[in-house]
Amino acid sequence: MVSTVDLNTVAGLSEVEAIARLKQDGYNELSSARSRSILSFAWETVQDPIFLLLVGGGIIYWILGDLQEALILLGFVFFITGISLYQEGKTEHTLEALRDLSSPRALVIRDGQQKRIAGREVVRGDILVLAEGDRVPADAIVLSCTNLSTDESLLTGESLPVRKVVSTTLNNLAAAGTVEMARPGGDELPFVYSGTLVVQGQGIAQVQAVGAQTEMGKIGNALQKVKLEPTPLQQEMTRLVSRLFGIALLLCVAIVVIYGLTRGDWLKGFLAGITLAMAILPNEFPVVVTIFLALGAWRISQKHVLARRASAVETLGSATVLCVDKTGTLTLNQMAVQQLFAYNNAENAHPYNLELHLRESLPETVHELVEFCILASQRDPFDPMEKAFKELGDRYLAHTEHLHNDWILLREYPLSPHLLAMSHVWQSGDGKQYEIAAKGAPEAIADLCHFTLQQQRILATQISEMANQGLRVLGVAKASLLDAPPPFLPPHPSLNPNHLPDEQHDFPFQFLGLVGLSDPVRPNVAAAIQECYTAGIRVVMITGDYPGTAQTIARQIGLMQMGAILTGAELDLISDAELEQRIQSTNIFARAVTEQKLRLVNALKAKGEVVAMTGDGVNDASALKSAQIGIAMGRRGTDVARESAALVLLDDDFSSIVEAVKLGRRIFDNLRKAMAYLLAIHIPIAGMSLIPVLFKLPLVLLPVHVAFLHLIIDPACSIVLEAEPAEATVMQRPPRHPKEALFGRKTLGLAVLQGVGILLITLAIFVVALYRRQGELDARALTFTALILANLFLILSESSSSRLSLKILKSPNNALWWVVGGGLVFLAFVLYVPFLRQLFSFSFLHPIDLAICLGGGAIALLWFEQLKFLNRPQRVIQSKSIKPIQENL
């Protein structure tokens, strides 16, 4: 039996009441781990190696009696701590915003209107509208349901879904607030529970408990303690840092020993060791990766795509194939009935086109067809097609005998993979009439009506004619429960309202006709698809529509059809090996069901493709999990699909996927720039710390100098380069290989060459200054200034993979100019403020000295720009699927 509540009569809470209850009870969420405080950030910073080395250096200066040097190092400690706190705070705020975005959505009724809200904003008394695939957001009592079943295994361990019924204790909606919830488990309970999954049917329920008061909340915190797995990039970085850390420690110990043995000054030997450690310890590497992935996910969310897993941010730039649903992704999912074809209409054998008769009333010949379209739909529809049927009836059949608002729904036969049709059994208001309305795929409806082969062929011709106009075609049929079946139908079992059959096939259906619905293509899809082709990304369309419909839509959006269209029926007949061959030349799959998506994903993966797959239903979950990039629909998708996917498309728009791919490429490019910059700049710092010790020259860099450099290096790699806009050619090159290391041989070699170039220039300035007997302070000031300028020029050069030009002056990246300008201002202070100049052990630099340093920086910049010729990205030269090119590892 079916028990329904008319949604049009349900007002639900008002927004004012909902806000008041939200303030009273708090958010509908479990007590999660608290956001980290500033003290926890500070404690992590205190444990940072650079912090400890600065403190160690300050202690040694204090022992040596150099209190000023010790105090300046302490100042750098606070400065670097402040930068670290800013970076951590920005990352934490970003993650908190993403957590809010990823909160499950709930469909509620407030002020008489249905609206989707974040699950955490559901309050006691809210009216929930539940449908198949939804995650129940709170404990609630069922007011109305149709074949409602939920999976409660999360709470009870029961592997089988449990049936739900309507509460018999309620006389009205207001009484729901006084009902005591029973414990979960077993069939025939009028309660649904937070965290459980609707696996069948639909229902309306009133919330009884939220947050910690739900059955889920009573279980405790065990369900929340999810350990986040490191992404492949983070794992690679951990391995790299471990190796570099070991090498750095060995070198530092060696420097201390060599300095102590050759010069007999062990305290200064420790200072030299600390300086070298600060120069080469790779502590920034893992921090940069974490910041880039967190901010990358946030940037992608600004393009209406929610990254539920950090690994998706890494993989986006590698996508070689986008498999997309037609309806709602390539089209607007705004259905409108365009054609009506009444079967056996002797007057006119052609469909009635509503667009040609906008100001006319519907002919009587199609009234029954529209009537049973509406009866085969939900009374208060959510599906766009059913909405289109209701709008058609309200417009043309209002105040006629064809609309039945007083009829009672007795049973619903849902759509299934084996029969793509659904039926509703209705009882008239006076109880004297029982009608069955069915709608679905035309071939399924024809099967229910026992069409002969000749009838099927004639019908297929009409379907093709409508599908070739880009219409989605549905069949409609009717049956009577009490009347004798027509003589042309085979014998059917006797039926009565008290003993309805288990299958739709047992009803004596008569075919009424076909309905053609149009769904406009999204206006920006064609341009987005062309951008995919330019970027070497293949687009595959998967649709449940007929081949003719799919082909028409493909023409409208510019989708290349390399081979013949493959239908779902043909897909079932071929082996996996044959599918792997055919899928290389097939871009359109028609009449496909969701279960077949998994085969398509696996076939593409077997050919080495990196697959992004869209999906919205319960049955899409396996394909979304199998694809390297599963993309769930945010508006029309089920909670199951969203939980299985790596990305959630918040606006269901195809062009947002393309924007996310573009951002994924930008994020990886900028991350590679940041890592290359870190490696390059550490080479001259380490070299100028190591070479003077080995050759018994005066020390160039002391801990205070390296600390100053870190004031530029840290924000440059984690803020400046992260915020760099995408290269103009980012979507004009093939996808990168997913296993391509962040540091391939080519990238590593270029970074080393950049760093060695800076080292040779600064070393030459240092050696020449000593050779000319300018003195230790003069040589140190010249070398350090040249190193700072070369560092700033390296930042400018790394900000673009193409040749540097005056366009850099128009860069929208404000952080770039803050870091460059701040570096120059601080450099001027330490050179020309006597107190600071003394602390840094510098001499006064004259204009000619500054010109020499600037010349050294300019030579370094020219060297960086020449190296870009070795790192030109390869362009896509043809608009079809191009295999990713893997950098030599």
Salt bridges, closest charged atoms under 4 A:
GLU15 OE1 - ARG110 NH1 3.61
GLU15 OE2 - LYS115 NZ 2.76
ASP25 OD2 - ARG124 NE 2.66
GLU29 OE1 - ARG120 NE 3.22
GLU44 OE2 - ARG36 NH1 2.63
GLU88 OE1 - ARG36 NH2 3.27
GLU92 OE1 - ARG36 NH2 3.61
GLU92 OE2 - ARG99 NH2 3.65
GLU96 OE1 - ARG99 NH2 2.69
ASP100 OD1 - ARG120 NH1 3.79
ASP126 OD2 - ARG110 NH2 2.71
GLU152 OE2 - LYS164 NZ 2.49
ASP187 OD2 - ARG163 NH1 3.60
GLU188 OE2 - ARG163 NH2 2.98
GLU215 OE1 - ARG183 NE 3.13
GLU215 OE2 - LYS218 NZ 3.58
GLU284 OE1 - HIS682 NE2 3.61
GLU284 OE2 - HIS710 ND1 3.08
ASP325 OD1 - LYS597 NZ 2.71
GLU360 OE1 - HIS357 ND1 3.11
GLU364 OE1 - HIS367 ND1 3.24
GLU364 OE2 - HIS402 NE2 3.73
GLU368 OE2 - LYS478 NZ 2.46
GLU371 OE1 - HIS402 ND1 2.83
GLU371 OE2 - HIS404 NE2 2.68
GLU386 OE2 - LYS439 NZ 2.84
ASP394 OD2 - LYS390 NZ 3.31
GLU401 OE2 - HIS402 NE2 3.30
GLU412 OE1 - HIS424 NE2 3.84
GLU443 OE2 - ARG591 NH2 2.68
ASP447 OD2 - HIS505 NE2 3.15
ASP545 OD2 - LYS326 NZ 2.94
ASP545 OD1 - ARG472 NE 2.74
ASP576 OD1 - ARG599 NH2 2.80
GLU609 OE2 - LYS883 NZ 3.36
ASP616 OD2 - ARG636 NE 2.92
ASP620 OD1 - LYS597 NZ 3.51
ASP639 OD1 - ARG642 NH2 2.38
GLU643 OE1 - ARG135 NH2 2.40
ASP652 OD2 - ARG636 NH1 3.44
ASP653 OD2 - ARG522 NH1 3.91
ASP669 OD2 - ARG733 NH2 2.23
ASP714 OD1 - HIS710 ND1 3.60
GLU722 OE2 - ARG299 NE 2.82
GLU727 OE2 - LYS673 NZ 2.76
GLU740 OE2 - ARG672 NH2 2.62
GLU776 OE2 - ARG780 NH2 2.65
ASP849 OD2 - HIS846 ND1 3.47
GLU865 OE1 - ARG803 NE 3.73
GLU865 OE2 - LYS868 NZ 3.05
GLU887 OE1 - ARG672 NH1 3.65
